[in-house]
């Protein structure tokens, strides 16, 4: 790792913030019963798992789609972090 590369902590925080940003841009925080964003970054490999539980009657996007979008956005945010 060079001095210019982000730390593992920065990578994890960036991914987590990006994923949560997607979730709460699609749902009101009060509508989300449970939400879990798990991020790990080891040996240059990023893993992002997103779980969302919202009531079925909540207007908005499909929770599975939002979880997928959140994970993809987290990965892109980390890619952008390394390109900066």
HELIX and SHEET records of a PDB file:
HELIX    1   1 UNK A    8  UNK A   26  1                                  19    
HELIX    2   2 UNK A   29  UNK A   31  5                                   3    
HELIX    3   3 UNK A   63  UNK A   83  1                                  21    
SHEET    1   A 2 UNK A  32  UNK A  42  0                                        
SHEET    2   A 2 UNK A  45  UNK A  54 -1                                        
END                                                                             
